[in-house]
Structures are given as C-alpha cells and as structure tokens.
C-alpha cells in the first residue's frame, strides 16, 4: 500500500515526526469540532484533510503554534 503524501515529503515541511503528529492531530480535532458545530458532515476524514493541508503548505508550524486557520486552497 502506498501512502500519499509520503512521510518523507511531509518531514521536508516539518522538522520532526513528533511535531508532525501533533500538528495533524490538533488540526484534525479542530476540523471535526467546526464541522460538528456547523452541523455539516466532512467530505473526507479530518486527519486526511489535515495531512493534505501540511502537504500543500497551508498548515505550517507557525500557523499551528499561533492557532491560525490555514488558507483555503480551493480544492
């Protein structure tokens, strides 16, 4: 089974696996809670969405530390 994006590609954007896991987990929780508040089902899993945000560069270490929302990529 191949995973996309590959871990090594994500680690080019984040310095450690620990930080990557924490960023993705926090963002996934936030996406889930926002969807629940709005009463809208998510089109894909929250973790997948968060990983894609890291891969696209929308979710960065700085934005995660500051609690900012990543910019919409229009996908």
N, C-alpha and C positions, 0 to 999 in steps of 0.2 A: 504494500500500500504506500503510495506516495502522498506526502503532505504538501499542501501549498497554502501559504508560503512556507518555504523551508526554514527550519530553526536557525540555520547559519545565516540566512538572509535577514531574519529578524534581529539576530545578535549583532549585525552590522549597524543597526539603528539604536540598540540598547546595549549598554556595556556588560550586563551580566544576566544569566538566566533567572536569578532570583528577582531582579528588578523587572524583567520582562513578565514573569508570572504575576507579580504584584500589580503592575500597571494593567495588564489584561483583566485580572480578576476584579480590580476596583472599577474599571470602566464597564465591564460586563454587568456588575451589580447595579451600577448607575443606569445603564440602558434598560435593564429589567424593571427597575423601580419606576423609571419615567414612563415606560410602556404600560405598566400596571396602573399608574395614576391617571393616564390618559385613556385607559380602557381599550387600547389598541394592541392586537397581537403582533408579535415580532415576525417578520418575514423569514428570518433565519435565526439561529441560536445566537444569544448575546455574546458568548465567548468568540464565536466566528466573526461577528461584527467587530469586536474589539481587536482581534488579531489583524483583520483587514485594515483597520484604522492605523495600526502600528506599521504595517507593511506599506501603506500608501503615504505615510509621513504625516497623516492628520493627527495622530496621537503621538506626542513626543514626551520626553522626560520632563521638560519644563512645563508643558501643559498639564501633565499628570500631577506634578508636585503642587501646582497652583490651583488645581481643581477646575481648570478651564474645560469647556466643551471643545472637542475638535471641530474644525471647519468641515462643512458638508462638501463631499467630493462630487455630488451629483450622479452617483452610480445607481 
